[in-house]
Structures are given as C-alpha cells and as structure tokens.
Amino acid sequence: MAENPHERLSEEELWPLYKRTRDPKIRDAFIRQYAPLVKYVAGKVAASMPNTVEFEDLVGFGVFGLLDAIDKFDPEKNVKFKTYAVTRIRGAIFDELRSIDWVPRSVRQKTKEIEEAVVSLEAKLGRPASDQEIAGALGLTEDELLKTMLKISGTSVLSLNDVWYSGDDSDKISIGESIESPTSLNPDASVEREEVKRVIAQSINELPEKEKKVLVLYYYEDLTLKEIGQVLEVTESRVSQLHTKAILRLRAKLTNVRKGII
C-alpha cells in the first residue's frame, strides 16, 4: 500500500493545506482525530439535560458542528482549533435541541418572566439586581425564586448560543463564543461587531463575582458543575442556580443595550 504523504505532516501544516485544497483525505483525518471531542462536549451537555435526551442523539448532533468547524476554521487566526470546534459542536447540539422543541412550555414561560423582571430591574437600578429584588418583582419569596431557577437550569445553557447579529447574516456572534475566547477578538472585524463583543465582555465582567466565576470555569476552563461546586465550596445545585442567574443577567444586559448598538 502506498504511503499517504499527508501522514508525515503536522496538524499545523495540514490546516493551510486543507484550506487551499479541500482534500477529503485531510478532512477525514481531522474528523477521526477530533471525534472524541464531540463525545466529550456531548457528555457535558448531557449532564444538564433531562433523562429523555439521549446521549447518542447529542453526539449525532455534535458531529454536524465538528464538520462545520473543520470547513470554516481559519488557521491564520490566533485561535486553537479545539477551542473553535468546542463552540461549534456545542452550538450544533443546541440548534438541534431547539429545533425539536424539547423545552416544556411552562419552563420557557418561567424563564421569560424572570428575564423580563431582570431586564426591568437592572435598567432601573443600573446594577445587578439581588435575589430579593428579583423575587419581589415576581411576587415570590427568595426560596421560591431559587427553586424556580433550579427548574429552568437545564435550559439556560441554550441562551449562550443565542446569536447576536452585527450587520448581515454572515457576521454574527454568540455569547458563548465570547466567553470561550475572551482574548481572541478578530481585529479585522467590523466596528459594529467589535462593539457588540465589547458589550458582551463588559456585561460578563459586571456580573456578581460568583456568577462570573461559574461562567468562566464552565465554558472556558471546561469544569463540570460538580467540580465548580468544589472550587467555590458550594453545592452542585447552587452552582446550577448561579449559572442560570448569570445567563439571565447577560441576556437582560444585552436586551437593554442592543437597540443602541445594532
């Protein structure tokens, strides 16, 4: 059997070659190399999903994200493929989950109610609203609010894959991408795109410290909710609540500033 000349090349050498030639053999090699990454991301997603969501289905959804990542990856930008691919894989999984409408209507309604309360409160206060203030706005006790947060925590990750457009459909940003790659902003992107990214980064920095840590540890350091709980010395359910609140605050902040930017 003749030797495959590509086997002697490093991954750094293969990416520019693939970008030029679109050689299917190189693409297949990348798929084989990064297939375990799809299972890893699917496993993380599965941990926050109800039992009705099958792990193998998530893997299947994630493969589409890997293929998309391989085809769109630009080796000239200062981003590792693994970091880029994780974002695309997770995004593809949640795109499919969203398309099959797996979130119960009651959960969506509760999420919307809390988000609207946070939007209103934080626009008025000019700072992050406390649990007591959010609960009061909803006519709930703090304990009832935290229980509601736990109910919707399995769906809040979806919010990180919400797309924020700056210009046309080919120029889009997700909150998740900004968290995963906080220092690798594209210098030749449009001014509007950079402004949206700046607002997202600023919004993350303005979160209460524990909520910010949860986001960074989960999306950037790739820790599980259980591991984050050990770092912060709180229960896993408390981490889930903090994560949900952080996402709702981010969405509220972006809702309050978006009209002035886009």
HULIN-V444933 format. One record per helix or strand of 2 or more residues. SS is the DSSP state (alpha for helix, beta for strand). FROM is the first residue (numbers start at 1). LEN is the number of residues. If there is no record, write none. Layout:
BEGIN
((SS:FROM:LEN) (SS:FROM:LEN))
END
This chain:
BEGIN
((alpha:5:4) (alpha:11:11) (alpha:24:23) (alpha:55:18) (alpha:81:19) (alpha:105:21) (alpha:131:8) (alpha:142:20) (beta:163:3) (beta:172:3) (alpha:175:6) (alpha:191:15) (alpha:209:12) (alpha:225:8) (alpha:236:23))
END
